[in-house]
């Protein structure tokens, strides 16, 4: 399978980073586009030897995204009341990431009931994705302000569920250089809302510049805020209809800023491996870092959703994740 490096409009070579980003590993091929200026230099700190040795002893815990079961929730075969027990007994997992798209009608009171059910099953809540869509990075102040207001009620729900953080969408319009300051501004405002609720803010990879590792790393360097983190991804590196970022390199670049990793799978080979990428390459990037936070399974393919989650779980456990 060809894996392409997206360079157009994103990469301004800086010292060693230039060589690292332009020269692909022998196992991958690249298809560069025409570069334009990106004003922010990106540099990455390596973990010290002692921290790395200590990290090698720990495994990354697995979680599951509620969105993996989108069809089951929509056809009624799975409900919120049954979900905590389903995660525990059917998935064999104890951590969950919530999606507002599947929490329709949830009130603060029912969120507390759902949390109690999770507690009874030993299930912990991680991120909540409020699914507010694009808006935080809009050049129109009224649009960005409206997006911030949409976050506020979901902060209350996330707190009631005892979530660790709130996910955000920083996609926008315009060039790299136009989008970067807007993403910084949008993230800072959203972080204040999340912080007031005691939540960490986590930016997701959802396409466009949010699937461009150079852009997202530059964003984090400008933010310099430990309350704002990222959720690097296995399979959401498509920047536009033509170009994608090199997933192995991109994941390695963003791990230093990660609150969690999204292990998103579409389909599997008969061997049990992903049909789109090699899990061992990606898990190697994680294991070579000091990141030992959660790896969240998102099955986004056709077919049986539980089967997809269990296949992802099996291959991830093979590469040093744990339930």
DAMO-V316997 format. One record per backbone hydrogen bond with DSSP energy under -1.0 kcal/mol. CO is the residue of the C=O (numbers start at 1). NH is the residue of the N-H. E is the energy in kcal/mol with one decimal. If there is no record, write none. Layout:
BEGIN
co->(CO/CO)
nh->(NH/NH)
e->(E/E)
END
This chain:
BEGIN
co->(7/7/14/15/16/17/18/19/25/48/49/50/51/52/54/55/60/61/63/64/65/66/67/69/70/71/72/79/82/83/84/85/86/86/87/94/95/96/97/98/99/100/103/107/108/109/110/111/112/113/114/115/116/117/118/124/126/126/127/128/129/135/140/141/142/143/144/145/146/147/148/151/152/153/154/155/156/157/158/159/164/165/166/168/175/176/179/180/181/182/183/184/185/186/187/188/189/190/191/192/194/195/200/201/202/203/207/208/209/212/213/214/215/216/217/218/219/220/225/227/229/230/230/232/237/243/243/246/247/248/249/250/251/254/255/257/261/262/262/263/265/267/269/273/278/279/280/281/282/283/284/286/294/295/296/297/298/304/305/306/307/308/309/310/311/312/313/314/316/317/320/322)
nh->(10/11/17/19/20/21/22/23/28/52/53/54/55/56/57/58/322/295/297/97/68/69/70/73/74/75/78/83/86/87/88/89/90/91/93/124/64/126/66/129/102/103/106/111/112/113/114/115/116/117/118/119/120/121/123/96/164/165/98/167/100/138/144/145/146/147/148/149/150/151/152/155/156/157/158/159/160/161/163/162/200/128/202/204/179/180/183/184/185/186/187/188/189/190/191/192/193/194/195/196/199/198/166/229/168/231/210/211/212/216/217/218/219/220/221/222/223/224/228/201/203/259/260/262/245/239/240/250/251/252/253/254/255/257/258/230/296/234/264/298/300/275/272/269/282/283/284/285/286/287/288/289/261/63/263/65/265/308/309/310/311/312/313/314/315/316/317/318/321/320/60/62)
e->(-2.3/-1.5/-1.6/-1.0/-2.2/-2.5/-2.0/-1.9/-2.1/-2.2/-2.4/-2.1/-2.1/-1.7/-1.1/-1.8/-2.5/-2.6/-3.0/-2.2/-2.1/-2.1/-1.4/-2.3/-2.2/-2.4/-1.6/-1.4/-2.1/-2.8/-2.0/-3.1/-1.6/-1.7/-2.3/-2.9/-1.8/-3.0/-3.5/-2.6/-1.8/-1.7/-2.2/-2.3/-1.7/-1.6/-2.4/-2.4/-2.1/-2.0/-2.4/-2.9/-2.2/-1.2/-3.1/-2.3/-1.3/-1.1/-2.5/-2.4/-3.1/-1.7/-2.1/-2.2/-1.8/-1.9/-1.9/-1.9/-1.7/-1.0/-1.0/-1.6/-1.4/-1.6/-2.7/-2.2/-2.1/-2.0/-3.0/-1.1/-1.7/-1.4/-2.6/-2.1/-2.8/-2.3/-2.7/-2.3/-2.3/-2.8/-2.5/-2.2/-2.0/-2.4/-2.4/-1.4/-1.5/-2.5/-3.0/-1.9/-2.8/-1.7/-3.0/-3.0/-2.3/-2.0/-1.3/-1.8/-1.6/-2.4/-2.4/-2.0/-2.3/-2.1/-2.0/-1.8/-2.4/-2.5/-2.0/-2.8/-2.7/-2.9/-1.1/-3.3/-2.4/-1.5/-1.8/-2.9/-2.6/-1.7/-2.0/-1.6/-1.6/-2.0/-2.1/-2.5/-3.3/-2.0/-1.2/-2.1/-3.0/-2.5/-2.4/-3.4/-1.3/-3.1/-1.8/-1.2/-1.5/-3.1/-1.8/-1.4/-2.2/-2.1/-2.7/-3.0/-2.4/-1.9/-2.2/-2.6/-2.1/-2.1/-2.6/-2.1/-2.0/-2.2/-2.4/-1.5/-1.1/-1.5/-1.5/-2.6)
END
